[in-house]
Amino acid sequence: MDSMYVHIPFCNRICTYCDFNKVLIKNQPVDDYISALINELKTYGKKSLKTIYVGGGTPTALTVSQLDRLLKFMTEHFTVTDEFTFEANPDELTTDKLDVLNNYGVNRISLGVQTFNNDLLKVLGRTHNFDDIFKSVNHLEKIGLTNYSLDLMYNLPGETFEDIDMSLKYVGELKPKHISWYSLIIEPHTVFYNKINQGKMTVAGGLEEGEKYDKVIAGLDALGYPQYEISNFAQPEYESMHNKTYWLNEPYIGAGAGSHGYTGDERYYNIKPINHYINNMNEHGSVVKEKLLLTQNDKFEEEMFLGLRINKGVSEARFTEKYGVPVDAVYGNVLKSLTEKKLLTRKNGYISLTEAGRMIGNDVFVEFLL
């Protein structure tokens, strides 16, 4: 059974660190985009899905009527058996919008908090403040939509260890089911990237970044959120089922401008520019820009890169079942070397990163390139 990602590329403000496919919503053809998106979704027919994740951009930048129109179609055409997640900004999660989400079966919210420090929120270009976070959580609790995740970031410009302590304190008070806590990555074509190149901003690296990561992991574990993926933590039974689709290298549909999808044998990429996406859907009935057929080696590599992100790691039995060869036949020497370096461990049929391996995960993943 497939999962589905749906992209809404509109924001009320562009964050200084973001490189996702997004535009300011003002003067954009939002209604035409929703029409094109619905037409794309129609091409998949009516089906039962394990999970749906609506992300962005900022899906809650849509109006109540726009949300109603999109979700009405989606729930008439797709049955979600497990997890229906919607990304939201704290200041945009009004009671009217929440009612729409709740009425159409959305059962999980991913709340873009990033930090509890108002000064850092301004640096990030966020539209919400500290009070908005608590108001939105209060709205969620009132309607019984208690399965929500807080998205946080560390290693921000000007951030101190005390800021991380403060975020941990408020996580302990709010008690969300799930936490995603990412290190800031400076992406090309972002405001942060330009400022760093101009010498107007710096971020910590190396040892200090690692110490902050350690503080996040230890602090969340003490609060009852064990780490289950490099940047994700959850109470028992509340790991993100949709994101695990990616990490377990399972097929998923990607819909919307700039979305990616995966069939198991190929990856495909949708057209990114919004007007081009709309025009291609209207004129040609398709918005796929490119399809990449995966070689057997591509599949091996992706299975290892993605699976090693999860603390549990890559299942040796599942690898053999999927690809018809044992993992040692492909990566025997690599596994031996990385295990001797104490960057990997092999236990109970799983290959996983050690604590030292997680600290330099990208360096470990490179070793699996064929």
C-alpha positions, 0 to 999 in steps of 0.5 A: 500500500502506497503513501502520498506526499502533496506539496503546497508551495505558498507561504505568507513569508519566505524564511531565511534558511528555506530552500524548498519549492515555495513562493510568497502567496500574495498575487499567486494563482492559488485557486488555479494551482489547487485545480491543477493539483486536484487534476493531478491527483485524479490521475492516480484514481481512487485508492487506499493509502497508508499515509498522506503528508501535506507539506510545503511551503506552508499548507496553512497559508491557504484560506479556509475555503481553499483547504475545504476544497482540496481536502473534500476532493482528497477524502472522496478519492483516497482512504487513509488507513493510518496517518494523515499529516498536515504541516502548519505554522503556529500563527496560521492554525486558526480554529476555523482552519483546524475545524476543516482539517479535523472534519476531513480526517487529518489526524496528525499535525506537524507544527513548524516551531523551530525555536521558542526564542522570539529573537531567533524566530525573527532571525529565521524570518518566521511569522509566529512568536512564542505566544502563538506556539502555545495558542496553537497547541491549546487549539489542538488539545481542545479539539482532541487532535493531540497527535502533533509533532514539533519541528525544531532547529538547533545550531542557529545563528546566535543560538546558545546552549541556554536556548536549547535548554529553554526549548527542552523545558517547553517541550517538557511542558507541552508534551507533544507526541513527536519531535523533529529537531534538525541542525541548521543546514546552510543551503545555496540560494537562501538568505542565510547562504548569502549572508555567510558568503558576505561575512555578515553571519556565522554559525557554529560548526564542528565540536560546538555543533556536535555538543548541541546535538548531544544536548538535544538527544540527551535532553529529549531522552530524559523527557521520554522521547527516545531517538529513532532516526538521526533527527527524530524523536517520539513517545512510544507508538508515535514515530512518524509512519509517513517519514518511515516510508522514506527511510525504509525505501518504500514506494510513495506518490509525490503530487504538486509542484516540485514533488518527488515520487518513487515507484521502487524501480524509478524516481520521478520529479514534477515541474517546479515553477507554479505557472508551468505546473498549472499550464502543463497539467491543463494542456498535457494532463501530466506534470512529470518533468523527469523519470530516473530509472534506478540501476540495481546499484542505485537501489543497493545504495539508497537502501543503505543511505536511507535505512541507516538513518533509523536507529534500528538500522537496515534489516539484513533479512529484508535486504536479501528479500528485496534484492535477492542477494545477502548484504555481505555479497554487496558490501562485505568489505565496507561493513567489515571496515566500518564495524572495525572503526566502530562506526557501525554495529551488527546486532540481531539481524540489523546493521546500524550506526553507532553513536560515533557513526551518527555524528558523521553519518554523511561520511559513513553513507559515502562508503556505500557508493558503488 
